[in-house]
Amino acid sequence: REFIFAGQINGTSGYEEAAAQGFIAGVNAAQKIMNEPPLILTRDNSYIGVLVDDLLTKDLIEPYRMYTSRAEYRLVLRSDNADIRLSKFGNDIGLITDEQYRRVVKREKEIDRLISKLKASSLNPDRGNNIILEKMGTKPIYTPLSIYKLLKRPEVNISGVIDFTGDKRNDYDRKILKQAEIKIKYEGYISRQLSEIKKLESLEKYYLSRDLNYFKIVGLTYEAQEKLTKIKPNTLGQASRIAGISPADISILMLNLKGKPEAGV
C-alpha cells in the first residue's frame, strides 16, 4: 500500500526486479493522487506479487532475484494464462480498454466451453477409431471413453482428438486449444494448487492493525513479537510467511482476532 521505492534500496537487483517494483510504485502513486484504491498483486496471481511479498516477509542476505522456483503456485502462474490472470487489474487501473478486457473474458469462456465439450464427447471402441489411436502412438480402447479422459494420456494432443468432437482445429484459436490442453493434462496438480490458494485466502481475510502492539499479546514468542513489530504485516496470511513465525504464533494471533475475518486486532 505504501510501496514507493524500487530496486537496490529495497534489497533486490537493479534489473527486471527493479522494473516490476517501479511499475507497482508508479501505479500506486497515481492511484493515491486520484484517491483510488491501490493495486495489490498477490502470490497467487502474479510473480510481481511473489516478489513484493518476499521483500516484505523474508530475511534477505543477498540481492534478491526473481526465480520461478520462488513461487509455490507456479502451475497457476503460467505464461499462457497471464492475460486471463491480470487483465482485470489492468482494466481497473486504465491500462487495458473495456474492449480488450471483454476479448480476454470471451476467450476464457470459450476455453471452458471447449473443456465441457470434450467431457461430453465420447469415443466408441470400434476398429476405425482404434486404428487412429494406434497411429497417434497410444493404446486402443475397449469401452467408450470421453475425449477429455483420452487427452490426459501423455502421447495424445488436443489437435489430434478435436475432430472426434465434430469440430475442426481451425474452429478454435491456437491459444484456446493450448490452454484447454494444459488445464486438462495438469488438472490434478492445478486443482491441488487452487485448493492451497483457497486456504491462503482464508488467512488473508484476517486483517492486522498497523499500530498493533505485539509485545502485549501473551503467548507469542519473543522472535515473533520482534519480527511482527518490524514488518507490520497487513494480514494473517502475510504474517504466516514471515521467517520465524510458527503455526502456533498464527493460532495465537487468530485467537486475538476472536475468529472474525476482516476485523483487525
Backbone bond lengths (Angstrom), bond angles and torsions (degrees), N, CA, C in turn:
res aa  C-N    CA-C-N  psi(-1)  N-CA   C-N-CA  omega(-1)  CA-C   N-CA-C  phi
1 R - - - 1.460 - - 1.530 111.58 -
2 E 1.338 117.42 -31.21 1.467 121.48 -179.55 1.525 109.57 -118.28
3 F 1.322 116.82 37.91 1.468 122.19 -175.88 1.528 108.50 -83.40
4 I 1.336 118.13 101.01 1.464 120.01 -173.28 1.529 113.77 -122.08
5 F 1.342 117.81 -5.45 1.458 121.04 177.89 1.526 109.64 -112.21
6 A 1.340 116.07 166.17 1.464 119.82 179.67 1.520 110.23 -149.63
7 G 1.339 115.16 146.22 1.457 120.31 171.94 1.509 115.43 89.83
8 Q 1.329 115.59 -140.79 1.462 120.78 -169.65 1.525 113.15 -62.12
9 I 1.332 117.46 -31.06 1.461 120.00 178.96 1.532 111.21 -63.04
10 N 1.336 116.13 -23.54 1.468 121.36 177.88 1.525 112.56 -94.12
11 G 1.335 116.77 -0.41 1.462 119.50 177.71 1.507 114.99 94.52
12 T 1.347 117.27 16.50 1.467 120.00 179.78 1.525 109.83 -113.26
13 S 1.337 115.17 177.61 1.460 120.14 172.03 1.530 107.67 -71.49
14 G 1.325 116.12 172.18 1.464 119.53 -179.69 1.510 113.51 -100.64
15 Y 1.316 117.99 23.37 1.465 121.12 -176.00 1.531 111.38 -104.49
16 E 1.345 116.94 -124.35 1.463 120.39 -177.67 1.526 111.63 -59.12
17 E 1.336 115.66 -34.76 1.463 119.69 -179.61 1.531 110.58 -61.04
18 A 1.335 115.92 -42.83 1.465 120.43 179.09 1.528 110.67 -66.41
19 A 1.334 116.05 -38.76 1.468 120.11 179.25 1.525 110.63 -62.35
20 A 1.336 116.29 -42.37 1.471 120.74 179.66 1.525 110.80 -63.15
21 Q 1.336 115.83 -44.24 1.468 119.41 178.98 1.527 110.98 -66.07
22 G 1.332 116.25 -38.99 1.460 120.31 178.64 1.511 111.65 -61.98
23 F 1.331 115.80 -37.71 1.466 120.23 177.56 1.528 110.34 -62.08
24 I 1.342 116.38 -49.83 1.469 120.39 -179.65 1.529 110.68 -61.95
25 A 1.343 116.36 -45.08 1.467 120.19 -179.24 1.527 111.05 -61.79
26 G 1.341 116.42 -43.12 1.463 120.52 -179.27 1.515 112.69 -66.13
27 V 1.336 115.79 -45.89 1.469 120.16 179.20 1.522 110.34 -59.79
28 N 1.324 116.22 -46.88 1.464 118.82 -175.37 1.525 112.79 -73.03
29 A 1.335 117.25 -26.25 1.468 119.31 172.58 1.527 109.25 -64.43
30 A 1.343 115.81 -44.33 1.466 120.23 178.63 1.527 111.14 -65.60
31 Q 1.344 116.28 -41.65 1.465 120.18 179.47 1.527 110.80 -61.26
32 K 1.325 116.29 -39.45 1.467 120.62 -178.59 1.524 110.78 -66.37
33 I 1.331 116.40 -42.91 1.467 120.88 179.34 1.529 110.46 -60.69
34 M 1.348 115.83 -36.81 1.470 120.38 -178.00 1.528 112.67 -89.19
35 N 1.345 116.08 6.72 1.475 121.01 -178.02 1.525 112.36 57.31
36 E 1.329 115.33 37.17 1.462 121.89 177.10 1.527 108.72 -104.24
37 P 1.351 117.78 155.93 1.473 119.88 179.16 1.522 111.13 -64.89
38 P 1.340 117.96 149.38 1.468 120.71 -178.34 1.524 112.24 -70.22
39 L 1.317 115.67 155.82 1.465 121.57 172.50 1.523 107.36 -83.63
40 I 1.325 116.78 114.61 1.463 120.99 179.47 1.526 108.58 -119.84
41 L 1.329 116.06 108.05 1.462 121.43 176.32 1.524 108.26 -94.02
42 T 1.324 116.58 147.07 1.464 121.25 -173.60 1.524 111.80 -120.55
43 R 1.325 115.34 172.56 1.468 121.31 -177.50 1.522 112.39 -61.51
44 D 1.316 117.05 -28.92 1.463 119.44 -173.96 1.529 113.10 -91.73
45 N 1.343 118.30 -2.74 1.465 117.51 179.17 1.525 114.52 -124.38
46 S 1.344 118.04 -5.53 1.465 117.92 -178.79 1.524 111.78 -167.42
47 Y 1.333 115.22 155.55 1.465 120.17 174.32 1.527 110.76 -72.55
48 I 1.334 117.59 -29.15 1.466 119.47 174.45 1.524 109.28 -62.56
49 G 1.335 116.54 -38.74 1.462 120.52 177.10 1.517 111.85 -62.18
50 V 1.335 116.53 -39.83 1.475 121.24 177.19 1.528 109.44 -63.30
51 L 1.327 115.98 -46.01 1.468 121.74 -179.29 1.527 111.50 -57.68
52 V 1.319 116.84 -52.83 1.469 121.00 -177.24 1.526 110.66 -64.22
53 D 1.332 116.36 -42.06 1.467 119.97 -179.47 1.529 110.81 -63.64
54 D 1.332 116.80 -40.98 1.473 120.29 178.38 1.528 111.32 -64.14
55 L 1.325 116.55 -40.23 1.467 119.73 179.40 1.529 111.06 -63.00
56 L 1.330 115.83 -32.02 1.465 120.21 -178.00 1.523 112.97 -82.69
57 T 1.322 117.09 -28.67 1.469 118.88 -169.68 1.527 115.42 -116.00
58 K 1.329 118.18 -13.92 1.466 119.74 -175.23 1.530 111.38 -101.92
59 D 1.339 115.19 149.32 1.466 120.82 172.56 1.527 108.17 -82.47
60 L 1.321 117.61 111.34 1.465 121.68 -176.54 1.523 110.68 -91.88
61 I 1.335 116.44 125.63 1.470 120.40 179.12 1.533 110.92 -112.23
62 E 1.330 116.51 -1.48 1.462 121.45 176.87 1.526 107.86 -155.46
63 P 1.342 118.35 163.11 1.467 119.75 -179.93 1.529 111.17 -54.55
64 Y 1.304 115.91 128.87 1.468 122.03 -174.49 1.527 110.49 -75.93
65 R 1.334 115.94 131.63 1.461 122.32 170.94 1.514 108.49 -118.41
66 M 1.337 115.68 145.51 1.457 120.31 -178.45 1.520 110.16 -91.62
67 Y 1.336 116.60 113.12 1.466 122.67 175.98 1.523 108.77 -115.42
68 T 1.330 115.85 151.73 1.467 118.39 177.84 1.522 110.95 -61.01
69 S 1.333 116.96 -28.94 1.467 120.56 -178.40 1.528 112.29 -66.00
70 R 1.327 117.87 -15.91 1.466 120.31 178.62 1.529 111.73 -76.95
71 A 1.325 116.75 -16.33 1.467 121.13 -177.55 1.522 109.91 -95.46
72 E 1.324 116.66 120.04 1.461 120.42 -179.76 1.524 112.21 -76.41
73 Y 1.341 117.18 -13.56 1.467 120.39 -178.29 1.531 111.26 -114.45
74 R 1.338 117.17 39.35 1.464 119.45 -172.65 1.524 113.88 -69.27
75 L 1.338 119.23 -17.03 1.467 119.12 173.98 1.524 111.11 -71.30
76 V 1.328 115.82 -22.62 1.464 120.89 176.90 1.532 109.97 -90.33
77 L 1.339 116.31 -32.10 1.471 121.42 -179.05 1.527 110.33 -89.91
78 R 1.329 116.40 63.06 1.463 120.99 -177.41 1.530 110.44 -92.60
79 S 1.325 115.49 156.78 1.467 119.08 178.31 1.526 111.20 -68.25
80 D 1.336 117.15 -31.03 1.468 119.41 -176.14 1.527 112.98 -71.60
81 N 1.345 117.81 -21.48 1.469 118.93 -178.30 1.532 112.66 -112.70
82 A 1.339 116.41 16.69 1.470 120.17 -177.03 1.523 111.74 -59.24
83 D 1.337 117.03 -41.62 1.468 118.47 -178.67 1.524 111.55 -67.69
84 I 1.337 117.28 -36.19 1.465 120.44 178.35 1.526 110.46 -66.77
85 R 1.334 116.65 -38.43 1.471 120.49 -179.27 1.524 112.59 -70.30
86 L 1.341 116.61 -36.70 1.463 119.28 -165.48 1.527 115.84 -114.78
87 S 1.327 117.97 -9.11 1.467 119.43 -177.16 1.524 113.11 -62.15
88 K 1.335 116.76 -34.24 1.473 119.86 179.07 1.533 109.91 -60.64
89 F 1.347 116.77 -42.97 1.468 119.90 177.98 1.531 110.07 -63.55
90 G 1.342 116.11 -43.59 1.459 120.53 179.72 1.513 112.25 -61.10
91 N 1.325 116.31 -39.61 1.460 121.06 178.38 1.528 111.32 -67.56
92 D 1.335 115.91 -40.26 1.472 120.45 -178.90 1.528 112.42 -62.76
93 I 1.349 116.84 -34.46 1.473 118.92 -176.97 1.533 112.11 -100.05
94 G 1.331 116.82 6.76 1.458 120.14 172.82 1.511 116.61 86.83
95 L 1.336 118.05 11.67 1.467 120.61 178.62 1.524 112.16 -86.22
96 I 1.325 116.35 -20.64 1.465 121.63 -179.18 1.526 108.33 -124.81
97 T 1.318 116.63 133.12 1.466 120.19 -179.04 1.522 110.62 -71.62
98 D 1.317 115.62 162.34 1.468 120.40 178.17 1.524 110.70 -60.11
99 E 1.336 116.86 -37.80 1.463 120.92 -179.43 1.527 110.92 -66.05
100 Q 1.324 117.15 -42.71 1.468 120.75 177.26 1.526 110.63 -61.89
101 Y 1.309 116.08 -42.03 1.466 120.14 -179.67 1.527 110.74 -66.23
102 R 1.345 116.57 -39.65 1.473 120.00 178.67 1.525 110.89 -61.21
103 R 1.333 116.82 -37.37 1.472 120.18 179.39 1.527 111.00 -64.64
104 V 1.325 116.65 -39.37 1.468 120.65 178.72 1.525 110.29 -65.80
105 V 1.340 116.50 -44.76 1.472 121.09 179.19 1.527 110.02 -62.13
106 K 1.330 116.47 -40.55 1.468 121.10 179.40 1.528 110.60 -62.21
107 R 1.338 116.20 -43.21 1.472 119.49 179.90 1.525 111.12 -64.48
108 E 1.332 116.88 -39.52 1.465 119.99 178.53 1.530 110.75 -61.45
109 K 1.330 116.55 -40.53 1.470 120.61 178.29 1.527 110.96 -66.60
110 E 1.331 116.61 -37.19 1.468 120.41 178.84 1.527 110.98 -66.39
111 I 1.325 116.86 -35.84 1.473 120.99 176.36 1.522 109.72 -62.60
112 D 1.333 116.41 -46.72 1.468 120.85 -179.89 1.529 111.33 -63.99
113 R 1.345 115.98 -38.33 1.467 119.38 178.81 1.526 110.99 -65.46
114 L 1.331 116.23 -41.11 1.468 120.22 179.02 1.525 110.60 -63.16
115 I 1.326 117.43 -43.57 1.469 120.84 178.94 1.524 110.25 -61.56
116 S 1.337 117.17 -41.92 1.473 121.08 178.06 1.527 110.42 -62.25
117 K 1.335 116.23 -39.14 1.469 120.16 180.00 1.522 110.86 -66.89
118 L 1.326 117.04 -39.11 1.465 120.86 178.62 1.526 111.20 -66.37
119 K 1.326 116.63 -32.75 1.468 120.43 176.65 1.524 110.87 -69.94
120 A 1.333 115.82 -36.79 1.471 120.33 -176.33 1.525 112.79 -81.33
121 S 1.328 117.89 -20.24 1.471 121.65 -178.11 1.522 110.01 -91.50
122 S 1.325 116.14 131.44 1.470 119.04 -179.88 1.524 110.78 -122.65
123 L 1.313 114.28 158.75 1.460 122.42 -178.44 1.519 108.79 -111.71
124 N 1.325 116.30 127.57 1.462 120.12 178.67 1.533 110.33 -84.20
125 P 1.339 116.65 147.84 1.472 120.38 -175.68 1.530 113.52 -82.52
126 D 1.339 117.08 49.37 1.466 118.22 179.19 1.532 110.19 -89.29
127 R 1.316 114.70 170.04 1.472 120.39 -172.77 1.530 112.03 -61.25
128 G 1.334 116.34 -42.78 1.462 120.20 -178.00 1.522 112.16 -61.36
129 N 1.336 116.18 -44.67 1.468 120.06 179.86 1.525 111.47 -65.33
130 N 1.332 115.99 -39.68 1.465 119.16 -179.33 1.531 112.26 -67.98
131 I 1.329 116.48 -31.77 1.470 119.51 175.48 1.535 109.62 -63.92
132 I 1.353 115.38 -42.42 1.474 120.23 178.42 1.527 110.24 -62.38
133 L 1.342 116.16 -42.40 1.468 120.34 -179.44 1.525 111.15 -64.25
134 E 1.332 116.29 -40.32 1.467 119.93 179.25 1.530 110.95 -64.81
135 K 1.333 116.53 -35.87 1.469 120.25 177.03 1.532 110.91 -65.63
136 M 1.327 115.62 -28.46 1.479 120.41 176.98 1.522 111.52 -76.48
137 G 1.346 116.01 -11.00 1.458 119.77 -178.61 1.508 113.54 86.09
138 T 1.358 116.27 21.91 1.462 119.64 179.51 1.524 110.35 -121.37
139 K 1.327 116.10 164.26 1.463 121.14 -175.31 1.526 111.76 -70.65
140 P 1.332 116.89 150.15 1.470 119.95 175.08 1.524 110.45 -69.10
141 I 1.334 116.43 164.34 1.469 120.65 178.07 1.526 108.96 -112.24
142 Y 1.327 116.00 153.33 1.469 120.60 -177.12 1.527 111.91 -121.36
143 T 1.319 116.17 -7.88 1.471 122.30 173.18 1.523 107.11 -135.94
144 P 1.344 118.14 157.21 1.470 119.37 178.84 1.532 111.13 -54.25
145 L 1.320 115.59 138.54 1.466 120.93 -177.07 1.526 109.11 -135.91
146 S 1.337 116.45 134.63 1.471 119.11 179.06 1.529 109.35 -68.87
147 I 1.325 115.85 148.63 1.465 120.82 178.05 1.528 109.15 -61.27
148 Y 1.319 115.75 -33.06 1.471 122.06 179.10 1.532 110.54 -58.41
149 K 1.339 116.18 -48.18 1.472 119.92 -179.62 1.523 111.36 -71.31
150 L 1.323 116.13 -34.70 1.464 119.91 177.73 1.531 110.49 -61.76
151 L 1.324 115.73 -38.23 1.460 121.03 -177.71 1.527 112.64 -68.99
152 K 1.312 117.51 -16.07 1.466 120.61 177.39 1.532 111.69 -72.99
153 R 1.322 117.45 -15.93 1.463 120.32 176.31 1.534 109.42 -67.44
154 P 1.328 117.79 132.48 1.475 120.85 -175.11 1.525 114.08 -57.13
155 E 1.334 116.34 -34.19 1.465 119.58 -174.14 1.532 112.97 -84.59
156 V 1.333 117.63 -5.43 1.469 121.76 -177.79 1.525 109.29 -100.37
157 N 1.342 116.43 132.50 1.473 119.17 175.80 1.521 110.44 -116.56
158 I 1.313 115.72 160.33 1.466 120.79 -171.77 1.525 112.34 -65.27
159 S 1.339 117.16 -31.78 1.467 119.68 179.25 1.521 111.49 -64.12
160 G 1.337 116.44 -30.17 1.457 120.60 -178.22 1.515 114.48 -80.26
161 V 1.346 117.23 -18.30 1.475 119.11 -175.36 1.521 113.35 -115.26
162 I 1.339 117.87 -7.44 1.467 119.97 -176.16 1.525 111.53 -61.49
163 D 1.356 116.58 -31.01 1.467 120.24 179.93 1.524 112.12 -62.93
164 F 1.335 117.00 -27.62 1.467 120.36 -179.67 1.531 112.19 -65.31
165 T 1.345 117.51 -18.31 1.472 120.57 -179.10 1.524 111.70 -86.54
166 G 1.336 116.14 -8.87 1.462 119.30 -175.29 1.519 111.97 97.15
167 D 1.337 116.53 -9.08 1.463 121.40 177.16 1.527 109.91 -95.31
168 K 1.318 115.39 171.30 1.458 121.92 176.23 1.528 109.37 -117.25
169 R 1.331 115.11 155.17 1.467 119.47 178.98 1.522 111.82 -55.96
170 N 1.338 115.74 -37.89 1.465 120.14 -177.33 1.525 112.87 -70.87
171 D 1.344 116.54 -9.31 1.469 119.83 177.46 1.524 111.46 -72.99
172 Y 1.338 116.69 -15.67 1.467 120.69 -173.95 1.520 111.56 -124.59
173 D 1.309 115.32 144.96 1.463 121.81 171.57 1.529 108.82 -64.29
174 R 1.331 116.69 145.04 1.476 120.42 -179.14 1.525 112.35 -57.79
175 K 1.332 116.80 -37.05 1.467 120.56 179.98 1.525 111.16 -62.92
176 I 1.321 115.84 -38.81 1.469 120.19 179.97 1.523 109.81 -64.67
177 L 1.335 116.72 -45.89 1.467 120.76 179.33 1.528 111.00 -61.77
178 K 1.335 116.11 -44.33 1.465 120.42 -177.57 1.526 111.25 -63.67
179 Q 1.343 116.98 -46.31 1.458 119.58 -177.18 1.526 111.79 -69.17
180 A 1.325 116.83 -37.31 1.463 119.77 177.10 1.525 110.03 -62.59
181 E 1.327 116.66 -42.43 1.468 120.78 -179.56 1.528 111.28 -64.22
182 I 1.325 117.16 -43.64 1.469 120.72 179.02 1.525 110.53 -61.71
183 K 1.330 116.84 -45.47 1.473 120.81 -178.07 1.525 111.33 -63.19
184 I 1.332 116.64 -34.41 1.468 120.46 -179.54 1.532 110.82 -76.47
185 K 1.321 116.55 -49.10 1.472 119.91 -175.19 1.528 112.55 -66.10
186 Y 1.318 117.05 -33.43 1.472 120.38 -176.53 1.526 112.10 -109.85
187 E 1.328 115.47 23.07 1.465 120.52 -174.97 1.528 112.88 -53.05
188 G 1.334 117.48 -46.09 1.463 121.02 -177.10 1.515 112.29 -60.83
189 Y 1.335 116.53 -46.16 1.465 121.18 -179.21 1.531 111.19 -68.29
190 I 1.340 115.70 -42.02 1.467 119.76 -179.48 1.522 110.72 -65.33
191 S 1.349 116.80 -41.54 1.473 120.81 178.87 1.518 110.86 -60.89
192 R 1.339 115.94 -39.04 1.468 120.28 179.28 1.529 110.41 -63.49
193 Q 1.330 116.23 -42.85 1.462 118.84 179.74 1.526 111.73 -68.85
194 L 1.323 117.44 -36.81 1.466 120.31 177.40 1.519 111.03 -64.39
195 S 1.344 116.13 -34.70 1.466 120.86 176.40 1.531 110.42 -65.73
196 E 1.341 116.39 -40.71 1.468 120.80 177.60 1.528 110.75 -65.29
197 I 1.329 116.13 -38.04 1.468 120.73 178.58 1.524 110.65 -63.77
198 K 1.336 116.04 -38.01 1.470 119.93 178.41 1.521 111.01 -61.64
199 K 1.341 115.77 -41.26 1.471 119.72 178.28 1.523 110.02 -63.85
200 L 1.331 116.19 -41.81 1.462 120.65 178.31 1.523 110.34 -61.54
201 E 1.332 116.41 -42.59 1.467 120.63 -178.88 1.522 111.64 -61.53
202 S 1.345 116.37 -32.44 1.470 118.99 179.79 1.526 110.26 -65.03
203 L 1.347 117.51 -34.90 1.468 120.48 177.45 1.528 111.19 -76.41
204 E 1.329 116.49 -30.59 1.462 119.73 -179.23 1.525 111.90 -69.28
205 K 1.322 117.54 -14.71 1.474 120.72 179.76 1.527 112.39 -77.98
206 Y 1.339 116.00 -14.67 1.466 119.91 -179.60 1.528 109.09 -93.56
207 Y 1.323 116.56 109.42 1.465 121.08 -177.74 1.523 111.46 -91.04
208 L 1.321 115.46 142.02 1.463 122.10 179.11 1.528 109.14 -110.12
209 S 1.316 115.70 132.83 1.462 120.81 -179.81 1.528 110.30 -64.61
210 R 1.335 116.95 139.64 1.466 121.35 -179.41 1.529 112.09 -67.59
211 D 1.340 117.28 -25.43 1.469 119.57 -178.39 1.531 112.49 -102.47
212 L 1.331 116.05 19.25 1.470 120.53 179.74 1.533 111.03 -65.56
213 N 1.329 116.83 134.05 1.467 122.09 176.93 1.529 108.57 -93.16
214 Y 1.327 116.40 98.85 1.466 120.93 -176.07 1.527 112.05 -70.00
215 F 1.330 117.11 -21.92 1.470 119.90 -180.00 1.530 111.72 -70.93
216 K 1.329 116.75 -12.60 1.463 120.15 178.61 1.528 112.54 -94.81
217 I 1.335 116.39 -3.42 1.472 119.67 -179.73 1.523 108.63 -89.18
218 V 1.316 115.79 112.30 1.467 121.95 -177.21 1.524 110.13 -70.02
219 G 1.343 115.77 132.99 1.462 120.55 175.62 1.509 113.64 107.84
220 L 1.344 117.40 -23.26 1.464 119.61 177.53 1.525 109.51 -70.77
221 T 1.330 116.53 140.74 1.464 118.99 176.11 1.531 108.64 -67.82
222 Y 1.326 115.59 158.21 1.473 119.11 -179.68 1.530 110.46 -62.30
223 E 1.356 115.60 -38.31 1.467 119.52 178.44 1.525 110.46 -60.62
224 A 1.338 116.00 -43.37 1.464 120.48 179.54 1.527 110.56 -63.43
225 Q 1.335 116.41 -44.13 1.466 120.09 179.69 1.530 111.22 -59.62
226 E 1.339 116.02 -43.01 1.468 120.72 -179.63 1.529 111.81 -64.30
227 K 1.340 115.33 -47.45 1.465 119.67 -175.31 1.527 111.74 -70.77
228 L 1.321 117.14 -38.91 1.463 120.39 178.67 1.528 110.57 -66.18
229 T 1.336 116.28 -37.11 1.466 120.74 178.53 1.526 110.79 -67.41
230 K 1.333 116.19 -38.86 1.462 120.93 -178.82 1.532 111.90 -71.57
231 I 1.335 116.51 -45.39 1.466 121.05 -172.97 1.526 112.57 -86.03
232 K 1.343 117.20 -32.43 1.471 122.86 -178.00 1.537 111.76 51.64
233 P 1.333 117.28 65.53 1.471 120.10 -179.93 1.527 111.51 -62.69
234 N 1.322 115.74 149.64 1.467 120.35 179.63 1.520 112.58 -80.51
235 T 1.348 116.41 -30.83 1.464 120.48 -175.51 1.521 110.78 -136.48
236 L 1.340 114.88 166.85 1.465 119.60 175.19 1.523 110.67 -63.10
237 G 1.330 116.37 -35.81 1.461 120.18 179.13 1.513 111.02 -59.67
238 Q 1.327 116.13 -45.07 1.464 120.07 178.69 1.526 110.41 -66.14
239 A 1.330 116.85 -40.23 1.471 120.83 178.81 1.523 110.98 -60.80
240 S 1.336 116.73 -37.75 1.468 120.88 -176.76 1.524 112.40 -66.67
241 R 1.340 117.71 -19.18 1.469 121.21 -177.82 1.525 112.73 -96.23
242 I 1.328 116.88 0.42 1.464 119.77 178.71 1.524 109.00 -76.55
243 A 1.327 116.30 130.65 1.469 120.51 178.87 1.522 109.58 -58.70
244 G 1.336 115.98 128.77 1.464 120.48 178.99 1.515 114.10 97.28
245 I 1.341 117.37 -8.46 1.472 121.15 176.83 1.522 107.92 -92.33
246 S 1.333 116.42 119.80 1.471 121.20 -175.31 1.529 110.83 -93.15
247 P 1.350 117.24 163.04 1.469 120.48 173.59 1.524 112.39 -54.85
248 A 1.352 116.51 -33.57 1.471 120.10 178.55 1.529 110.53 -64.37
249 D 1.332 116.62 -39.88 1.472 120.43 177.66 1.531 110.74 -62.37
250 I 1.328 116.04 -41.16 1.470 120.43 179.70 1.527 110.22 -64.73
251 S 1.333 116.75 -39.77 1.472 120.75 178.48 1.525 110.76 -61.83
252 I 1.335 116.50 -40.79 1.470 120.76 179.55 1.530 110.30 -65.72
253 L 1.326 116.65 -41.96 1.464 119.98 177.27 1.522 110.80 -62.31
254 M 1.329 115.79 -40.21 1.461 120.42 -179.47 1.530 111.02 -64.22
255 L 1.331 116.09 -38.42 1.469 120.47 177.19 1.528 110.16 -62.57
256 N 1.320 116.46 -38.49 1.459 120.27 178.91 1.524 112.20 -70.15
257 L 1.331 115.53 -23.42 1.462 119.62 175.03 1.517 111.40 -79.00
258 K 1.333 116.04 -7.81 1.470 122.93 -179.78 1.522 111.67 61.81
259 G 1.360 114.55 28.99 1.467 119.12 174.33 1.502 115.06 68.53
260 K 1.348 117.87 17.22 1.460 120.13 -177.08 1.525 110.93 -108.49
261 P 1.332 117.67 111.56 1.460 119.94 177.04 1.526 110.61 -63.59
262 E 1.342 114.96 155.85 1.460 123.08 175.11 1.522 112.87 60.60
263 A 1.337 116.42 21.02 1.461 120.05 175.49 1.514 107.68 -127.70
264 G 1.310 117.97 104.63 1.459 121.79 -175.95 1.508 112.37 -60.35
265 V 1.352 114.91 152.88 1.461 120.37 179.59 1.523 109.18 -61.64
